[in-house]
Amino acid sequence: MLADAYAPLREIPDLDVIDGSQAGVFRIGEQRARLAVRPRTHAAAAAALRACAAAGLHVVPYGGGTAQTLGHPPFRIDVVLALDLLRGIHAYDPHDLTLSVEAGTTLAELAQTLARAGQHLPLDGAQPARATVGGLLATGHAGWRAGTYGRPRDLLIGLRTALTDGSQALSGGMVVKNVTGYDLGKLHAGALGTLGVILRANFKVMPLAPARRFVAAALPEGTRASVLTRIDTLILRPSAALVLRGWEGELPWKSGDEGSIAVMLEGAAGEIDRATRDLRSALGAAGIPGASIFDQARADDALAQLNDLWGSEIGGRSAAYCLRDDTTRLISWAAMLERIAVTEQMAVDFAADLLDGRLLVRLAAPTGHALRSSLPSCEEFIRKEAPGARLLHAPEWARREFPVWGGEPSAIARMREIKRAFDPAGTLNAGRYVGKI
Ligand SMILES: Cc1cc2nc3c(=O)[nH]c(=O)nc-3n(C[C@H](O)[C@H](O)[C@H](O)COP(=O)(O)OP(=O)(O)OC[C@H]3O[C@@H](n4cnc5c(N)ncnc54)[C@H](O)[C@@H]3O)c2cc1C
């Protein structure tokens, strides 16, 4: 039966079909794909979706595979639709500060192209050498500069998507004011590929700051609270500012008894030097002796290492949550979770975003088995205190049982309606999204 269902896919021009063990390279959690297809054209992607929908096959869009453990596990995977052949810059006008890029392009390739023209697009996804533009848009993830530059959807000015009826939908364009009617492109941002497959995206890009500096300092006992109050007094607002604890061996600077503070500064060289002096005196006044300074490319690398924390799992024995709250409450949250974790014999790593009010917390148990017995009580505590918290990564059993997206939003019925309108056969990423849509 399945062989027949796959047969129409082999007839589609410009569609590479990979089956058997080779398809198994496309790993989604504990599940493996039976068959994978790699479209070389937008039309092939749309035709593949129509054929799969007609045959009742379940499809998982696949970018760089760096966030395929996000969400609930898919109900089943009949076909992986890999976008890596839809790659490259479609149009780019540095003078207009606009760009159109294929969805399978990696974040690193995009950054290199823009840097050559002294520009950038602050899509700070983790693992940029593998993560793709389409994957980042579909997850809606935003890195540690979101408090300054906004989320990927805020930088989006146009989108081309393939729908399960085989059509392609265009929204927006290459100029900001080109949007009449509903800005449907933004609907796909953060929809986890449940409504359509992103083929190409248009963005407004920005000039790269002439000077970039990353400052990190270890926090000795009793200094964390006072440094937090002083960060707010800086003349030049950092583009990212975090308090961290743990992440042993994952960050290029030392941590103190109370963790560390990390700040990204972007602007003109004179401004950066002035801000660094301010920051040093603020740290000094808070009792913090010294700081590590990273400039230009080294600053970008330090920020990239910070963004990699978002997808940083400890094989099968860790889970990570993202909580949102007022920045003043983030540290007390982290302290509460540290207390819980101690009673559950778990290690805690956290990163508190002082500009955007997000707390990333990773809980790790000595073994996968130990996690199975200790994580439920942490989940219970978090769910009670922060119902909207997202479970970013965890072993499959937890992502099957726990409400990984937080409590169901009041608009869930409307969301199910929209899903039915866009994907009546439930072809795309079935069961992975909010409410197991
Ligand atoms: C658990 C976890 C949490 C993360 N949290 C953050 C965060 O908060 N902030 C941050 O900056 N980075 C975060 N990241 C990293 C970031 O998600 C990735 O850098 C990037 O989003 C994934 O891109 P990818 O191409 O690897 O996508 P993949 O891993 O291949 O796919 C991710 C999801 O998007 C869907 N998808 C992929 N391509 C398309 C497409 N073209 N059209 C439609 N759907 C598609 C997939 O089906 C899948 O559901 C996280 C990573 C992980 C693993």
The ligand as a MOL file (V3000), in Angstrom:
LIG
                    3D

  0  0  0     0  0            999 V3000
M  V30 BEGIN CTAB
M  V30 COUNTS 53 58 0 0 0
M  V30 BEGIN ATOM
M  V30 1 C 15.0510 22.6600 21.3080 0
M  V30 2 C 15.5770 23.8550 20.5740 0
M  V30 3 C 15.2060 25.1060 20.9570 0
M  V30 4 C 15.6990 26.2000 20.2890 0
M  V30 5 N 15.3240 27.4200 20.7290 0
M  V30 6 C 15.8170 28.4960 20.0750 0
M  V30 7 C 15.4550 29.8050 20.4970 0
M  V30 8 O 14.6550 29.9790 21.3790 0
M  V30 9 N 16.0530 30.8460 19.8780 0
M  V30 10 C 16.9380 30.6390 18.8260 0
M  V30 11 O 17.4350 31.5920 18.2860 0
M  V30 12 N 17.2550 29.4150 18.3560 0
M  V30 13 C 16.7280 28.3630 18.9880 0
M  V30 14 N 17.0620 27.1330 18.5660 0
M  V30 15 C 17.8780 27.0110 17.3880 0
M  V30 16 C 17.0050 27.2770 16.1560 0
M  V30 17 O 15.8180 26.6830 16.3100 0
M  V30 18 C 17.5650 26.7210 14.9620 0
M  V30 19 O 18.7140 27.4070 14.7830 0
M  V30 20 C 16.6910 26.8830 13.7290 0
M  V30 21 O 15.4720 27.3830 13.9920 0
M  V30 22 C 16.3920 25.5900 13.1490 0
M  V30 23 O 16.5930 25.5960 11.7860 0
M  V30 24 P 16.7630 24.2530 10.9710 0
M  V30 25 O 16.9270 24.6160 9.5520 0
M  V30 26 O 17.8120 23.3980 11.5700 0
M  V30 27 O 15.3230 23.5930 11.1530 0
M  V30 28 P 14.9110 22.0840 11.3670 0
M  V30 29 O 15.4660 21.5950 12.6380 0
M  V30 30 O 15.1830 21.2730 10.1630 0
M  V30 31 O 13.3260 22.2740 11.5150 0
M  V30 32 C 12.7940 22.9320 12.6250 0
M  V30 33 C 11.2770 22.9000 12.4680 0
M  V30 34 O 10.8860 23.7290 11.3850 0
M  V30 35 C 10.2150 22.9680 10.3490 0
M  V30 36 N 10.7740 23.4530 9.0760 0
M  V30 37 C 12.0770 23.4230 8.6900 0
M  V30 38 N 12.2110 24.0140 7.4820 0
M  V30 39 C 10.9680 24.4250 7.0970 0
M  V30 40 C 10.4470 25.1120 5.9570 0
M  V30 41 N 11.2270 25.5140 4.9570 0
M  V30 42 N 9.1130 25.3540 5.8920 0
M  V30 43 C 8.2900 24.9660 6.9200 0
M  V30 44 N 8.7230 24.3140 8.0290 0
M  V30 45 C 10.0430 24.0620 8.1250 0
M  V30 46 C 10.5660 21.5170 10.6330 0
M  V30 47 O 9.5710 20.6350 10.1930 0
M  V30 48 C 10.7190 21.5100 12.1530 0
M  V30 49 O 9.4700 21.3670 12.7540 0
M  V30 50 C 16.5770 26.0240 19.2020 0
M  V30 51 C 16.9710 24.7530 18.8060 0
M  V30 52 C 16.4700 23.6820 19.5090 0
M  V30 53 C 16.8920 22.3020 19.1440 0
M  V30 END ATOM
M  V30 BEGIN BOND
M  V30 1 1 1 2
M  V30 2 1 2 3
M  V30 3 2 2 52
M  V30 4 2 3 4
M  V30 5 1 4 5
M  V30 6 1 4 50
M  V30 7 2 5 6
M  V30 8 1 6 7
M  V30 9 1 6 13
M  V30 10 2 7 8
M  V30 11 1 7 9
M  V30 12 1 9 10
M  V30 13 2 10 11
M  V30 14 1 10 12
M  V30 15 2 12 13
M  V30 16 1 13 14
M  V30 17 1 14 15
M  V30 18 1 14 50
M  V30 19 1 15 16
M  V30 20 1 16 17
M  V30 21 1 16 18
M  V30 22 1 18 19
M  V30 23 1 18 20
M  V30 24 1 20 21
M  V30 25 1 20 22
M  V30 26 1 22 23
M  V30 27 1 23 24
M  V30 28 2 24 25
M  V30 29 1 24 26
M  V30 30 1 24 27
M  V30 31 1 27 28
M  V30 32 2 28 29
M  V30 33 1 28 30
M  V30 34 1 28 31
M  V30 35 1 31 32
M  V30 36 1 32 33
M  V30 37 1 33 34
M  V30 38 1 33 48
M  V30 39 1 34 35
M  V30 40 1 35 36
M  V30 41 1 35 46
M  V30 42 1 36 37
M  V30 43 1 36 45
M  V30 44 2 37 38
M  V30 45 1 38 39
M  V30 46 1 39 40
M  V30 47 2 39 45
M  V30 48 1 40 41
M  V30 49 2 40 42
M  V30 50 1 42 43
M  V30 51 2 43 44
M  V30 52 1 44 45
M  V30 53 1 46 47
M  V30 54 1 46 48
M  V30 55 1 48 49
M  V30 56 2 50 51
M  V30 57 1 51 52
M  V30 58 1 52 53
M  V30 END BOND
M  V30 END CTAB
M  END
